[in-house]
Amino acid sequence: MTKIDIIQDVYEKLGFSKKDSARIVESVFDIIKDSLTAGEKIKISGFGNFVVKEKKSRRGRNPQTGDEIAISARRVLTFKSSQVLRKALND
């Protein structure tokens, strides 16, 4: 599913114009992106949690050459689904 598919579903289910549907979907994604960039957790009831975690720098190994390399510190996004979503997926 792509963003265009989501916009189309909003258009069909809620009856907004395609332009308004696109604006709504873009706004929701912008809010989520801005919150995650600021380091906030996002909890969507019945869906799951998005959390940004900090990873420390560490030593790694190039699998082709076997040389050691430094893997820099970074932030990663994790998602944990809610029990409601897990149950819906497994039924």
N, CA, C and O atoms as a printed pandas DataFrame, in Angstrom:
     atom_number atom_name residue_name chain_id  residue_number  x_coord  y_coord  z_coord
0              1         N          MET        A               1    0.844   -1.176    0.000
1              2        CA          MET        A               1    0.000    0.000    0.000
2              3         C          MET        A               1    0.889    1.239    0.000
3              4         O          MET        A               1    1.873    1.302    0.738
4              5         N          THR        A               2    0.550    2.201   -0.810
5              6        CA          THR        A               2    1.311    3.443   -0.893
6              7         C          THR        A               2    0.504    4.596   -0.306
7              8         O          THR        A               2   -0.664    4.444    0.054
8              9         N          LYS        A               3    1.156    5.751   -0.219
9             10        CA          LYS        A               3    0.464    6.931    0.299
10            11         C          LYS        A               3   -0.724    7.286   -0.598
11            12         O          LYS        A               3   -1.770    7.703   -0.100
12            13         N          ILE        A               4   -0.576    7.126   -1.892
13            14        CA          ILE        A               4   -1.680    7.414   -2.824
14            15         C          ILE        A               4   -2.862    6.487   -2.558
15            16         O          ILE        A               4   -4.016    6.903   -2.653
16            17         N          ASP        A               5   -2.570    5.221   -2.221
17            18        CA          ASP        A               5   -3.646    4.279   -1.878
18            19         C          ASP        A               5   -4.373    4.718   -0.606
19            20         O          ASP        A               5   -5.596    4.607   -0.516
20            21         N          ILE        A               6   -3.629    5.209    0.359
21            22        CA          ILE        A               6   -4.243    5.698    1.602
22            23         C          ILE        A               6   -5.129    6.905    1.307
23            24         O          ILE        A               6   -6.250    6.997    1.806
24            25         N          ILE        A               7   -4.623    7.825    0.499
25            26        CA          ILE        A               7   -5.413    9.002    0.116
26            27         C          ILE        A               7   -6.691    8.574   -0.594
27            28         O          ILE        A               7   -7.761    9.124   -0.332
28            29         N          GLN        A               8   -6.589    7.606   -1.481
29            30        CA          GLN        A               8   -7.763    7.096   -2.207
30            31         C          GLN        A               8   -8.780    6.482   -1.244
31            32         O          GLN        A               8   -9.983    6.690   -1.399
32            33         N          ASP        A               9   -8.302    5.725   -0.251
33            34        CA          ASP        A               9   -9.206    5.123    0.738
34            35         C          ASP        A               9   -9.914    6.191    1.567
35            36         O          ASP        A               9  -11.111    6.075    1.831
36            37         N          VAL        A              10   -9.183    7.234    1.983
37            38        CA          VAL        A              10   -9.803    8.335    2.732
38            39         C          VAL        A              10  -10.862    9.004    1.871
39            40         O          VAL        A              10  -11.953    9.316    2.349
40            41         N          TYR        A              11  -10.543    9.224    0.606
41            42        CA          TYR        A              11  -11.478    9.840   -0.343
42            43         C          TYR        A              11  -12.755    9.009   -0.463
43            44         O          TYR        A              11  -13.860    9.550   -0.419
44            45         N          GLU        A              12  -12.599    7.699   -0.616
45            46        CA          GLU        A              12  -13.767    6.820   -0.809
46            47         C          GLU        A              12  -14.582    6.634    0.464
47            48         O          GLU        A              12  -15.812    6.631    0.407
48            49         N          LYS        A              13  -13.932    6.481    1.603
49            50        CA          LYS        A              13  -14.633    6.166    2.846
50            51         C          LYS        A              13  -15.226    7.375    3.539
51            52         O          LYS        A              13  -16.275    7.269    4.174
52            53         N          LEU        A              14  -14.567    8.534    3.428
53            54        CA          LEU        A              14  -15.026    9.702    4.176
54            55         C          LEU        A              14  -15.721   10.740    3.314
55            56         O          LEU        A              14  -16.388   11.630    3.843
56            57         N          GLY        A              15  -15.580   10.647    2.000
57            58        CA          GLY        A              15  -16.300   11.544    1.117
58            59         C          GLY        A              15  -15.681   12.912    0.932
59            60         O          GLY        A              15  -16.303   13.787    0.330
60            61         N          PHE        A              16  -14.462   13.124    1.436
61            62        CA          PHE        A              16  -13.776   14.388    1.176
62            63         C          PHE        A              16  -13.330   14.419   -0.279
63            64         O          PHE        A              16  -13.280   13.383   -0.943
64            65         N          SER        A              17  -13.006   15.615   -0.771
65            66        CA          SER        A              17  -12.438   15.693   -2.117
66            67         C          SER        A              17  -11.050   15.049   -2.087
67            68         O          SER        A              17  -10.459   14.872   -1.022
68            69         N          LYS        A              18  -10.544   14.705   -3.266
69            70        CA          LYS        A              18   -9.212   14.095   -3.314
70            71         C          LYS        A              18   -8.151   15.064   -2.792
71            72         O          LYS        A              18   -7.190   14.650   -2.143
72            73         N          LYS        A              19   -8.329   16.347   -3.077
73            74        CA          LYS        A              19   -7.373   17.357   -2.615
74            75         C          LYS        A              19   -7.380   17.440   -1.088
75            76         O          LYS        A              19   -6.323   17.487   -0.458
76            77         N          ASP        A              20   -8.588   17.456   -0.495
77            78        CA          ASP        A              20   -8.703   17.495    0.965
78            79         C          ASP        A              20   -8.181   16.206    1.594
79            80         O          ASP        A              20   -7.531   16.240    2.639
80            81         N          SER        A              21   -8.465   15.080    0.964
81            82        CA          SER        A              21   -7.976   13.792    1.465
82            83         C          SER        A              21   -6.459   13.765    1.471
83            84         O          SER        A              21   -5.848   13.290    2.429
84            85         N          ALA        A              22   -5.845   14.271    0.407
85            86        CA          ALA        A              22   -4.385   14.321    0.331
86            87         C          ALA        A              22   -3.824   15.232    1.412
87            88         O          ALA        A              22   -2.810   14.910    2.032
88            89         N          ARG        A              23   -4.468   16.352    1.640
89            90        CA          ARG        A              23   -4.020   17.290    2.661
90            91         C          ARG        A              23   -4.124   16.675    4.062
91            92         O          ARG        A              23   -3.240   16.883    4.892
92            93         N          ILE        A              24   -5.183   15.928    4.326
93            94        CA          ILE        A              24   -5.365   15.273    5.623
94            95         C          ILE        A              24   -4.267   14.231    5.852
95            96         O          ILE        A              24   -3.628   14.213    6.904
96            97         N          VAL        A              25   -4.058   13.373    4.864
97            98        CA          VAL        A              25   -3.055   12.316    5.002
98            99         C          VAL        A              25   -1.659   12.927    5.169
99           100         O          VAL        A              25   -0.892   12.493    6.029
100          101         N          GLU        A              26   -1.331   13.921    4.357
101          102        CA          GLU        A              26   -0.031   14.590    4.467
102          103         C          GLU        A              26    0.141   15.223    5.849
103          104         O          GLU        A              26    1.220   15.152    6.437
104          105         N          SER        A              27   -0.913   15.837    6.361
105          106        CA          SER        A              27   -0.848   16.471    7.677
106          107         C          SER        A              27   -0.597   15.451    8.779
107          108         O          SER        A              27    0.207   15.699    9.677
108          109         N          VAL        A              28   -1.267   14.323    8.723
109          110        CA          VAL        A              28   -1.073   13.278    9.731
110          111         C          VAL        A              28    0.364   12.767    9.676
111          112         O          VAL        A              28    1.008   12.615   10.714
112          113         N          PHE        A              29    0.865   12.504    8.481
113          114        CA          PHE        A              29    2.245   12.031    8.354
114          115         C          PHE        A              29    3.241   13.076    8.833
115          116         O          PHE        A              29    4.240   12.725    9.459
116          117         N          ASP        A              30    2.993   14.350    8.555
117          118        CA          ASP        A              30    3.882   15.419    9.008
118          119         C          ASP        A              30    3.907   15.510   10.534
119          120         O          ASP        A              30    4.965   15.699   11.133
120          121         N          ILE        A              31    2.737   15.373   11.156
121          122        CA          ILE        A              31    2.651   15.404   12.618
122          123         C          ILE        A              31    3.443   14.238   13.217
123          124         O          ILE        A              31    4.194   14.421   14.174
124          125         N          ILE        A              32    3.274   13.055   12.656
125          126        CA          ILE        A              32    3.997   11.877   13.145
126          127         C          ILE        A              32    5.500   12.070   12.960
127          128         O          ILE        A              32    6.279   11.811   13.877
128          129         N          LYS        A              33    5.905   12.524   11.779
129          130        CA          LYS        A              33    7.327   12.722   11.495
130          131         C          LYS        A              33    7.946   13.762   12.427
131          132         O          LYS        A              33    9.037   13.552   12.957
132          133         N          ASP        A              34    7.250   14.883   12.626
133          134        CA          ASP        A              34    7.764   15.931   13.505
134          135         C          ASP        A              34    7.890   15.445   14.948
135          136         O          ASP        A              34    8.864   15.767   15.628
136          137         N          SER        A              35    6.917   14.678   15.412
137          138        CA          SER        A              35    6.955   14.151   16.784
138          139         C          SER        A              35    8.113   13.173   16.959
139          140         O          SER        A              35    8.823   13.223   17.963
140          141         N          LEU        A              36    8.304   12.289   15.992
141          142        CA          LEU        A              36    9.394   11.326   16.086
142          143         C          LEU        A              36   10.754   12.013   15.999
143          144         O          LEU        A              36   11.693   11.625   16.694
144          145         N          THR        A              37   10.859   13.028   15.150
145          146        CA          THR        A              37   12.110   13.777   15.029
146          147         C          THR        A              37   12.462   14.466   16.342
147          148         O          THR        A              37   13.637   14.594   16.687
148          149         N          ALA        A              38   11.445   14.909   17.071
149          150        CA          ALA        A              38   11.657   15.554   18.367
150          151         C          ALA        A              38   11.926   14.539   19.482
151          152         O          ALA        A              38   12.159   14.928   20.627
152          153         N          GLY        A              39   11.896   13.248   19.160
153          154        CA          GLY        A              39   12.187   12.213   20.147
154          155         C          GLY        A              39   10.991   11.753   20.950
155          156         O          GLY        A              39   11.144   11.021   21.928
156          157         N          GLU        A              40    9.797   12.173   20.548
157          158        CA          GLU        A              40    8.591   11.775   21.277
158          159         C          GLU        A              40    8.150   10.365   20.868
159          160         O          GLU        A              40    8.409    9.921   19.750
160          161         N          LYS        A              41    7.490    9.683   21.782
161          162        CA          LYS        A              41    6.890    8.391   21.486
162          163         C          LYS        A              41    5.508    8.631   20.895
163          164         O          LYS        A              41    4.840    9.605   21.242
164          165         N          ILE        A              42    5.084    7.751   20.013
165          166        CA          ILE        A              42    3.736    7.848   19.447
166          167         C          ILE        A              42    3.006    6.555   19.760
167          168         O          ILE        A              42    3.454    5.468   19.395
168          169         N          LYS        A              43    1.872    6.687   20.442
169          170        CA          LYS        A              43    1.048    5.533   20.793
170          171         C          LYS        A              43   -0.302    5.701   20.118
171          172         O          LYS        A              43   -1.031    6.654   20.393
172          173         N          ILE        A              44   -0.626    4.775   19.238
173          174        CA          ILE        A              44   -1.914    4.789   18.550
174          175         C          ILE        A              44   -2.700    3.594   19.082
175          176         O          ILE        A              44   -2.384    2.441   18.790
176          177         N          SER        A              45   -3.720    3.893   19.861
177          178        CA          SER        A              45   -4.502    2.859   20.520
178          179         C          SER        A              45   -5.082    1.888   19.494
179          180         O          SER        A              45   -5.660    2.305   18.490
180          181         N          GLY        A              46   -4.925    0.609   19.754
181          182        CA          GLY        A              46   -5.437   -0.417   18.856
182          183         C          GLY        A              46   -4.545   -0.679   17.655
183          184         O          GLY        A              46   -4.866   -1.523   16.819
184          185         N          PHE        A              47   -3.418    0.043   17.557
185          186        CA          PHE        A              47   -2.512   -0.137   16.415
186          187         C          PHE        A              47   -1.107   -0.474   16.897
187          188         O          PHE        A              47   -0.577   -1.533   16.563
188          189         N          GLY        A              48   -0.491    0.426   17.690
189          190        CA          GLY        A              48    0.841    0.129   18.199
190          191         C          GLY        A              48    1.593    1.372   18.624
191          192         O          GLY        A              48    1.043    2.473   18.663
192          193         N          ASN        A              49    2.880    1.172   18.945
193          194        CA          ASN        A              49    3.744    2.241   19.430
194          195         C          ASN        A              49    4.940    2.428   18.504
195          196         O          ASN        A              49    5.554    1.458   18.059
196          197         N          PHE        A              50    5.261    3.686   18.220
197          198        CA          PHE        A              50    6.472    4.040   17.497
198          199         C          PHE        A              50    7.405    4.708   18.499
199          200         O          PHE        A              50    6.999    5.630   19.207
200          201         N          VAL        A              51    8.657    4.246   18.564
201          202        CA          VAL        A              51    9.624    4.794   19.504
202          203         C          VAL        A              51   10.957    4.985   18.785
203          204         O          VAL        A              51   11.398    4.116   18.032
204          205         N          VAL        A              52   11.596    6.137   19.027
205          206        CA          VAL        A              52   12.933    6.380   18.491
206          207         C          VAL        A              52   13.932    5.959   19.563
207          208         O          VAL        A              52   13.860    6.415   20.704
208          209         N          LYS        A              53   14.865    5.086   19.187
209          210        CA          LYS        A              53   15.882    4.614   20.128
210          211         C          LYS        A              53   17.256    5.078   19.656
211          212         O          LYS        A              53   17.523    5.189   18.459
212          213         N          GLU        A              54   18.108    5.344   20.628
213          214        CA          GLU        A              54   19.483    5.754   20.350
214          215         C          GLU        A              54   20.373    4.515   20.328
215          216         O          GLU        A              54   20.341    3.708   21.257
216          217         N          LYS        A              55   21.160    4.364   19.275
217          218        CA          LYS        A              55   22.135    3.271   19.205
218          219         C          LYS        A              55   23.521    3.865   19.354
219          220         O          LYS        A              55   23.836    4.876   18.726
220          221         N          LYS        A              56   24.346    3.250   20.174
221          222        CA          LYS        A              56   25.707    3.721   20.392
222          223         C          LYS        A              56   26.586    3.312   19.214
223          224         O          LYS        A              56   26.246    2.407   18.452
224          225         N          SER        A              57   27.714    3.992   19.080
225          226        CA          SER        A              57   28.661    3.579   18.053
226          227         C          SER        A              57   29.274    2.247   18.483
227          228         O          SER        A              57   29.370    1.947   19.673
228          229         N          ARG        A              58   29.681    1.462   17.501
229          230        CA          ARG        A              58   30.241    0.149   17.823
230          231         C          ARG        A              58   31.173   -0.299   16.710
231          232         O          ARG        A              58   31.219    0.301   15.637
232          233         N          ARG        A              59   31.893   -1.334   16.977
233          234        CA          ARG        A              59   32.785   -1.920   15.988
234          235         C          ARG        A              59   32.007   -2.950   15.177
235          236         O          ARG        A              59   31.211   -3.716   15.719
236          237         N          GLY        A              60   32.248   -2.953   13.881
237          238        CA          GLY        A              60   31.627   -3.930   13.006
238          239         C          GLY        A              60   32.686   -4.557   12.131
239          240         O          GLY        A              60   33.874   -4.271   12.280
240          241         N          ARG        A              61   32.267   -5.403   11.228
241          242        CA          ARG        A              61   33.201   -6.065   10.346
242          243         C          ARG        A              61   32.648   -6.068    8.931
243          244         O          ARG        A              61   31.484   -6.404    8.711
244          245         N          ASN        A              62   33.489   -5.692    7.971
245          246        CA          ASN        A              62   33.106   -5.747    6.570
246          247         C          ASN        A              62   33.049   -7.217    6.168
247          248         O          ASN        A              62   34.076   -7.893    6.212
248          249         N          PRO        A              63   31.875   -7.739    5.776
249          250        CA          PRO        A              63   31.765   -9.171    5.476
250          251         C          PRO        A              63   32.576   -9.612    4.250
251          252         O          PRO        A              63   32.945  -10.781    4.141
252          253         N          GLN        A              64   32.849   -8.691    3.338
253          254        CA          GLN        A              64   33.604   -9.063    2.131
254          255         C          GLN        A              64   35.098   -9.155    2.400
255          256         O          GLN        A              64   35.767  -10.064    1.908
256          257         N          THR        A              65   35.628   -8.208    3.186
257          258        CA          THR        A              65   37.076   -8.166    3.402
258          259         C          THR        A              65   37.490   -8.647    4.780
259          260         O          THR        A              65   38.647   -9.014    4.981
260          261         N          GLY        A              66   36.574   -8.653    5.727
261          262        CA          GLY        A              66   36.893   -9.034    7.093
262          263         C          GLY        A              66   37.507   -7.910    7.908
263          264         O          GLY        A              66   37.813   -8.100    9.085
264          265         N          ASP        A              67   37.696   -6.730    7.299
265          266        CA          ASP        A              67   38.275   -5.587    8.001
266          267         C          ASP        A              67   37.295   -5.039    9.028
267          268         O          ASP        A              67   36.082   -5.032    8.817
268          269         N          GLU        A              68   37.858   -4.573   10.160
269          270        CA          GLU        A              68   37.019   -3.927   11.166
270          271         C          GLU        A              68   36.662   -2.520   10.704
271          272         O          GLU        A              68   37.493   -1.813   10.133
272          273         N          ILE        A              69   35.416   -2.121   10.958
273          274        CA          ILE        A              69   34.966   -0.770   10.630
274          275         C          ILE        A              69   34.219   -0.209   11.836
275          276         O          ILE        A              69   33.715   -0.957   12.674
276          277         N          ALA        A              70   34.157    1.104   11.908
277          278        CA          ALA        A              70   33.406    1.760   12.982
278          279         C          ALA        A              70   32.000    2.060   12.478
279          280         O          ALA        A              70   31.822    2.683   11.432
280          281         N          ILE        A              71   31.013    1.612   13.231
281          282        CA          ILE        A              71   29.618    1.910   12.909
282          283         C          ILE        A              71   29.213    3.069   13.805
283          284         O          ILE        A              71   29.256    2.955   15.030
284          285         N          SER        A              72   28.823    4.171   13.205
285          286        CA          SER        A              72   28.548    5.390   13.964
286          287         C          SER        A              72   27.249    5.279   14.769
287          288         O          SER        A              72   26.374    4.464   14.474
288          289         N          ALA        A              73   27.160    6.121   15.784
289          290        CA          ALA        A              73   25.943    6.195   16.597
290          291         C          ALA        A              73   24.815    6.725   15.721
291          292         O          ALA        A              73   25.047    7.532   14.820
292          293         N          ARG        A              74   23.611    6.276   15.984
293          294        CA          ARG        A              74   22.481    6.708   15.174
294          295         C          ARG        A              74   21.186    6.500   15.936
295          296         O          ARG        A              74   21.148    5.843   16.976
296          297         N          ARG        A              75   20.137    7.072   15.394
297          298        CA          ARG        A              75   18.796    6.904   15.953
298          299         C          ARG        A              75   18.022    5.967   15.024
299          300         O          ARG        A              75   18.093    6.090   13.802
300          301         N          VAL        A              76   17.284    5.032   15.620
301          302        CA          VAL        A              76   16.493    4.093   14.828
302          303         C          VAL        A              76   15.044    4.137   15.294
303          304         O          VAL        A              76   14.760    4.402   16.462
304          305         N          LEU        A              77   14.152    3.878   14.384
305          306        CA          LEU        A              77   12.728    3.856   14.679
306          307         C          LEU        A              77   12.283    2.416   14.887
307          308         O          LEU        A              77   12.561    1.544   14.064
308          309         N          THR        A              78   11.589    2.174   15.999
309          310        CA          THR        A              78   11.057    0.844   16.250
310          311         C          THR        A              78    9.530    0.932   16.331
311          312         O          THR        A              78    8.967    1.964   16.696
312          313         N          PHE        A              79    8.888   -0.165   15.984
313          314        CA          PHE        A              79    7.431   -0.258   16.056
314          315         C          PHE        A              79    7.077   -1.538   16.778
315          316         O          PHE        A              79    7.603   -2.606   16.465
316          317         N          LYS        A              80    6.183   -1.429   17.744
317          318        CA          LYS        A              80    5.666   -2.602   18.444
318          319         C          LYS        A              80    4.157   -2.575   18.298
319          320         O          LYS        A              80    3.492   -1.633   18.729
320          321         N          SER        A              81    3.632   -3.611   17.693
321          322        CA          SER        A              81    2.187   -3.652   17.450
322          323         C          SER        A              81    1.425   -3.903   18.742
323          324         O          SER        A              81    1.942   -4.500   19.686
324          325         N          SER        A              82    0.176   -3.429   18.759
325          326        CA          SER        A              82   -0.673   -3.644   19.935
326          327         C          SER        A              82   -1.235   -5.057   19.884
327          328         O          SER        A              82   -1.189   -5.722   18.849
328          329         N          GLN        A              83   -1.764   -5.501   21.011
329          330        CA          GLN        A              83   -2.369   -6.835   21.071
330          331         C          GLN        A              83   -3.580   -6.906   20.138
331          332         O          GLN        A              83   -3.846   -7.953   19.548
332          333         N          VAL        A              84   -4.311   -5.800   20.002
333          334        CA          VAL        A              84   -5.482   -5.773   19.129
334          335         C          VAL        A              84   -5.065   -6.029   17.682
335          336         O          VAL        A              84   -5.706   -6.814   16.983
336          337         N          LEU        A              85   -3.999   -5.375   17.230
337          338        CA          LEU        A              85   -3.512   -5.557   15.872
338          339         C          LEU        A              85   -2.968   -6.965   15.677
339          340         O          LEU        A              85   -3.240   -7.608   14.664
340          341         N          ARG        A              86   -2.201   -7.437   16.648
341          342        CA          ARG        A              86   -1.656   -8.816   16.554
342          343         C          ARG        A              86   -2.768   -9.839   16.452
343          344         O          ARG        A              86   -2.679  -10.790   15.676
344          345         N          LYS        A              87   -3.812   -9.641   17.236
345          346        CA          LYS        A              87   -4.939  -10.591   17.198
346          347         C          LYS        A              87   -5.632  -10.531   15.837
347          348         O          LYS        A              87   -5.991  -11.569   15.282
348          349         N          ALA        A              88   -5.823   -9.320   15.293
349          350        CA          ALA        A              88   -6.464   -9.176   13.983
350          351         C          ALA        A              88   -5.624   -9.833   12.882
351          352         O          ALA        A              88   -6.170  -10.405   11.938
352          353         N          LEU        A              89   -4.316   -9.750   13.004
353          354        CA          LEU        A              89   -3.437  -10.360   11.993
354          355         C          LEU        A              89   -3.459  -11.872   12.054
355          356         O          LEU        A              89   -3.289  -12.538   11.032
356          357         N          ASN        A              90   -3.667  -12.422   13.238
357          358        CA          ASN        A              90   -3.580  -13.881   13.407
358          359         C          ASN        A              90   -4.922  -14.585   13.383
359          360         O          ASN        A              90   -4.964  -15.810   13.498
360          361         N          ASP        A              91   -6.009  -13.865   13.238
361          362        CA          ASP        A              91   -7.330  -14.511   13.168
362          363         C          ASP        A              91   -7.690  -14.834   11.739
363          364         O          ASP        A              91   -8.762  -15.380   11.480
